[in-house]
Amino acid sequence: MNKSKTRGFAPQSEWNKVNWRKLEMTVFKLQKRIYQASQRGDVRVVRKLQKTLMKSWSAKMIAVRRVTQENKGKRSAGIDGVKSLNSKQRLTLVANLKISKRAKPTRRVWIPKSQGTEKRPLGIPTMYDRALQTLAKQALEPEWEAKFEPNSYGFRPGRSCHDAIEAIFNSICKKPKWVLDADISKCFDKINHDALLTKLNTYPSLRRLIKSWLKAGVMDKETFSTTDEGTPQGGVISPLKRECSPPWNGNGN
């Protein structure tokens, strides 16, 4: 059986024979080049590398692995009921990942908040959309990591609450300072889609894909609702979109 020079093994090989370290290094090198191009403001190179990553077999393999094996919600089904894929089904999912496919609605479930009796909505995309969102995140994240404020810690890779605590301590340990704790009511539920897509400013096919996720709608039991604003809580790419979103609703407010 002929082996692919880029993949390192035949596509029909067993899932557990994959050299994941090699694939991770391939994707990391691409992401590093996207980050460096974004740092120097070379938009043309950023877009070219992002398109390469979105088509990369290595990136697709890692995206499917994270969604179907590593993620805590790997056994959560979307509206199509698909969950707990076996090795053959994972390879099939990798082969079928295409940026041109339209997103399906998310399945809404209600989970209790940490305090009180209130519940918050959680949107669960289909397994396919989760894998595609992970792939898109791999392409977008390095571009925006080069632009984000160095002292922001929300939903950032390689950062945690402990890093935020350390930054606060280093800022206030020399002299007393005021601390502002603000909570904007329904902030992410009211994000303007057009403003978010303008802020992302990505290439057309990826923009259409992200717009389809935003406009996909939700299924709450057997009731379908449109999503004309806001970002769903529960999607793989949702935290990144929230970090990228402008601090206003698109109407100057």
N, C-alpha and C positions, 0 to 999 in steps of 0.2 A: 504493500500500500504506500503510495507516494505521500511524503510529508510536506507540509507547507513551510516555506522558508520563513515566513513572518510569524506563523503560529507556533512552530516548534514541534507540532505533532498533528496527526491526521484529525480532522473534525469529528470523525466517528468514534474517536477514543473515549474511554470511560471518563466521566466527570472527575472521579477521584484520582486520575492520573495526571491532571493538569498541574503544570508548574506555576502555581499562583504567584510565587515570588517574582518570577520572570515577567509575568503580565503586569504586576503592580509596578515594577521598575519601568516598564515601557510607558505606562500611563503617567507615572510620576514625572518622567522626563518631558513628556508633552505638556503636562500641567506647569512644570517649571518654566518652559519656554513661553507659555501663555502669560504667566505671571511677569516674567522679565519684559516681554513686549508691552504689556499693559503699564508697567512701571515707567517705561520710556515713552509712552504715548503713541505707540505704533499700532493704530487701530486695524490697519490692513492685515498685518501679520497676526494679530489677535484673532480676527475673524477666520483667516485661513487655517490657523492651528485648531481653532474650535471646531471647524467643519471636519478636519482630519480626525479629531478625537471622537466626534459624534459618529463617524463611520468606522472607527477602530474596533476590530474584533476583540482585542484585549480589553478595551474599556467596556464593551457590551458584556463580556464574560464576568468582569468584576462587578458590574451593576447588578446583574442577575444573581450573582452569589450573595451580595449584600442583602438583597431583598428577600431571597428565598432561604438563606441559611443563617446569616449573621444578625439580621434585624429582629428585635423582640416581637414585632408584629407579623412575623413570617407566616403564622397560621391564621391570620385575620383575612377573611374573604371580602372582596368588593361585591358589587351588584351581580357579577357573573358567577359568584360562588367558588371561584378557583382558589385553592390554597394547598400547602404542603406538596410541592412538586417533587417528583423523583428526578434522577439524573438525566434520563432521556428527555423529559419534559423541559428541564432547564436548558438543555442544548437546543431544543426546538424554539424556546422562547428567545434565546440569543439570536438565532437565525431569523426570527420574525420581527425583531425590533427595527422599526422604521419611523423616521421623523415625520413622515407624511400622514400617518394614521390619526384619525380624529379621536379625541379623548372621550371616554365614557363617563357618565355621572358618578359621583362618589356616593357611597353608602353612609348615611348618617346614623351614628349611635350616640347615646347620651351617657356621659360618665359623671359621677359625683365630683364636685370640687373638694379640695383638701379640707376646707372648713365649711360648716353649715350644711344645709340640705339642698342647696342649689346644684344644678347640673349644667355642664357645658357641652356643646356639640362637638363631636369628633367626626371628621370626614375620612372615610377609608376608600382610597382609589382601588381600582382593579389591580391585580398582580402585574399585568402588562404595563399599565400606566405608572405604577410604582417603579418598575425597572427602567422605563423610559425617563422618568423624572430623575432617577439616580444618575443616569447617563448624562442628562442635561446639566445636572448639578456639577458633575465632574468637569464639564466644559466651562461653566459660568463662574464657579467659585474662585479659581486662581485669578481670573480677570478682576474680580471685585475685592479679593484679598489685597491686591496692590493699591486699591483706592480707599478702603475703609480707614477710619480713624485708628491710630495705633492704640488708643486708650478705650476702645469699645470691646465688649466681651460677650455680647449676646449671639448665640448660635455660631460662634466662630470655631473653625477646626483647630484642635490643639490647645484650646483655651477652656477654662473652667471657672466655677465660682471662686475657687481659691485664688486664681490669678486676679480676679476683680477685687477680692478682699485685700490682697497684698498691695494692689495699686492704690486703694483707698487709704490703707495704713500709711504707705509712703507719702501720701499727699497731706495727711492731717497730723502726722506724728511730730512735726516741727513746731506748729503753732495751731491754735484753735481755728476752725473753719465752719461755715454753715454748710449743711447738707440738705439738698432738695430731693425729696422722694415724691415723684409724680406718677400718677396712673391715669392715662387717658381712657375714658370710658368707650368701650367698643371700638378701639382704635383700628384693629386689623379687620374688623367686620365692615368698616366703612372705607377701606382703601379704594381709591379710584383706579379702575383698570387701565384707562388710557394714560393716566399720569405714570403708573407703574411701568407700562410698556415703553413709554417715552424715556423714562429714566434708565431702563435696561438698555435700550438703543442697540439691540443685537441684530443679526442678519435676518432677512425676511422669513425663511423657513422655520427657524427657531422661534422667532417672534410669533408666527402663526400657531406653533405648537403650544407655547406658553399661554397664548390667548385662549386656545381651545380648553386648556385646563382650568383657566379662570372662569370661562363661560359654560363649563360642562354641566352645571346644575347638580342638585343633590336628590337622592331618594331617601325619604324618611318613611320607613316601612313601605307602603305602597303609594305614597304621595310624592310626586315630582315637583321640585321648586327650582326656578331659574336662579342664577347667581349673577346679578348685574353689578355687584360691587363686593369688595372684601376678598380675602384669601382664605381658603379652607384650612382649618386646623387638623393636622393629621397626615397631610401629604409629605412626601420626602423632600420636595423642593420648597415647601411653604416657608420654613424658617429663613432660607436665603432670600426669597422674594420679599419677606418682611423687612429684612435688613437693608435691601436695596430700595425699598419704597420711600418716596419723599415724605417729609413730616407734615403733610397737608393733604387735603382731600381732592386736590385738582381744581378747586374753585377759588383758590386763594385763601381758604380758611384754615 
